[in-house]
Amino acid sequence: MESKKNHLHQLAKRVLKEYNIIAGEINIVQSGNIKTVWKVKTNNNLFCLKRLKHTYDAYDKALFSVNAQNYIKKSGGNVPGIIKDKNNNLIVKTDGQLFVLYEWLYGKDLNFNNLNDLEKAITGLAKFHVYSKGYVPPADSKISTKLGKRPGQYASMRKKIVSWKSIAKEKQEISSYNTFLKYCDDIAKLSDKALELLESSHYKQLTSEKSDSIVLCHQDYGKGNALLTQDGVYVIDLDGVTFDIPCRDLRKIIGKTSENRGQWDKSIVLDILKWYSKVNPLTPEEMKILFIDLLYPHWFYGIVKNIFKNNKVENSGKIEKIAKLELSKVPLLESLIKRGE
């Protein structure tokens, strides 16, 4: 353990030479597989050095996300500023690994289960989306985009749910498989309903190349990635940003909030949309696509995928709880979809 710590310390010192920075103190904040974060202290400043999860072979992917962050910062968005190295590069390559140096932020994590914090987080997300508009990636970057892919994803997930029935039937003595069989037909019907609604919506137009709805979505916006500072909410950890319309991030937040509360609450859904729309107003067409996306059984798919695709054990009670939550949302979301027509 100590040798690994020493290796990471020496690695950070080596990378910092590319910035002509001599650190007075280096502390490891996070250390996983590849992704590592150091807190770097000099006489005058604090910095955050990060070894990206992207390896050298994925440099083109890193170019997309790192330049996206730089663009948002320059546009006025609340994301950590990136320090360029002595050769004016945003990314440093060392030992086949990729590193980025950021300004250090002082703040606290927002609790998404607290309504006041949730409102601040949603406002921060809306600002992030606004300032991300107009980003043009470097020509040599690998563009990450989810635009136009939803119908295919819906159909693919539905097909997998149906195909897993035959596997589950052979293992009905296992409670998790038995619970899956109990709900899979109703879930498949819900998938069909969402896909049918999506195909008759304005989804194609809103995700077309010249659409004003296109933003950069964070994809993992939640606790730990929204930091409350004196200057407002900062969005951090942008490694997974992708082009899409705002409902990608909003769907995940609303769904997670409903899951944590154990119920779909109309007032919470509408509050989140009200907070968001104060900064980045959603059109009726965008709202409708969000409600359709919420209608799709993403959360049931996510948990049963662990069983059939990732060979993980899942508690049958957890599967039943998610299935019931998925089916309980239908009246609310259908009414919201109809309201916007």
C-alpha positions, 0 to 999 in steps of 0.5 A: 500500500505504501509503495503504491502511495509513493509511486503515485506521489512520484508520478504526480511530481513528474507530471507537474514538471510539465506545468513548471510547478514545484509542489510543496504538498501533494495528497491523494484524494481519490485512487481507483483503477486508473482514475486518480485525483491529487490535491496539489499545494504550492506557495500561492495556490491549490490545484487538482491534478487528475489522471483520466480514466481514458488511456493514451489509446483513448486520447481522442475521447479525452479531447472531446470532454476536456475541450468541452469543459474548457469551452463551458468555462470560457463561455461563463459556465461554472466548471473548474478551470483547466490549467494549460501546461508549459506547451499550452496543452490542456492534456498532458501525456505521461507514461501512456496515461493522460492528465489534466490540471484544474483549479481547486474548488472550495465548496460542499456537496449538494444533497439531492434528497434535500429539496433546497439542495435539489433546487440549487442542483437543478439550477446549476444543471440548467446553467451548465446546459445553457453554457454548453450550447454551441460547442464545436469539438476539435477535428481530431476528437472522437465525438460523443453523441446520443442524438437520434439514438433513443428509438433504437435504444428503446427497441434494443432494451425491449428486445432483450427483456423479452429474450430473457424470458426464456432464460428465466423460465428455465430457472423459475426456482430462483426467486429473482428469475420468478419475480422477473417473469411476474412483471416482464410482460407488463414492462414490455407493454410499457416499452412498446407504449413509450416507443410508439409515443416517441415515434409520433413526437418531435424527437427527430426534429429536436435531435437534428443537427441544427436543433436549438435544443442540443446541449452537452449532457453530463450523464452522471449528474448527482451527489458528488458532481454538484458542488455548492461554492460562493459563486454558485453551483459548480459541475465537476467530473465531465469525463462522460459528457455527450451531445443530447437534449436536456431530458437525458440528465433530467430523466435520470435525476427525476427517476432517481429522486422518485426511486429514493422516495419510493413513489412518483410525486407529481409536485416534485416532478413539476418543481424540478421542471419549474426550477430548470425552466427558470434558467433554460425554458423547455418547449412543450415538445421537449417536455413531452419527450422528457415525459415519454423518456420517464415513461420508458422502464429504464430502471427495471431494465437497469436492475434485471440487466445485472442478472442476465447480462452481468451475471450479478445476483439481485434481490427479488424484493428489489426487482419487485419494488422497481417493477411496481414503481415503474408501473405506478408512474403510468397514470401520472406520466400519461396525464402529463403527456396528454396535458402537453398535446 
